[in-house]
C-alpha cells in the first residue's frame, strides 16, 4: 500500500487553496488543515489592515504548519499555506522532509476577480500585488506540481490529483 503524501496547497491569495485543499484531502482520504488557522492573531490583524506580513511574522506560522505536517508524515494530509518563497518551503521541508507542494497558479485578473467575490476573508485584494511580487514558483529540485486554477473546483482538484499521481 502506498502511503499518502503530506501535501501543501500553495499559491497567492485567491487561487483557491481553501476550496481545493479540502476537496483534494477528501479525494486522497486524508485530513485537511486550513493554513490560515495557524496564524497568530497579530498576523490576522496586520493583514486585515492591509499590511503585508514580513518574514518575522511568517516564521512562527510556518513552524506551526511544519509541525502539523511532521505529525502527519506516514499518514498523509493536506494543508493550505501560501508558501510563496523558496525559503518558506525550505522551512516546511526542514520540519517535514517528505512534504509535496501543489502550486495553484493562475492569471492575475482571474485571481483578483475571485478575491473580490469571496466573503468573510481577512485578506484584502489590495495585498494581491505584494503576493505576486513575493511569489517564487516551485523550482525543478522541489517535490511538487503546478496546477492552473482556471475551471471549476472539481476540475482543478482532478488536475492536482492526477499530477500528484504522476509524481509517485
Number of C-alpha atoms within 10 A of each C-alpha: 3 6 9 17 22 28 26 29 30 27 28 26 23 27 26 21 25 20 16 24 28 23 20 25 21 14 12 15 14 18 17 21 20 18 22 18 13 17 17 14 9 11 19 17 13 15 15 15 12 15 16 17 15 9 13 8 15 16 14 14 20 23 17 19 27 23 15 20 28 21 15 20 17 14 14 21 27 33 26 26 28 22 26 21 16 15 12 18 23 14 18 26 19 15 20 20 15 17 25 21 27 24 26 25 19 17 11 15 9 14 20 18 12 15 19 12 9 9 7 6 10 14 20 17 18 12 17 19 13 14 17 14 10 13 16 14 17 20 10 8 6 15 16 20 20 20 19 15 24 15 9 10 16 13 14 21 22 17 17 23 19 11 16 19 9 9 11 8
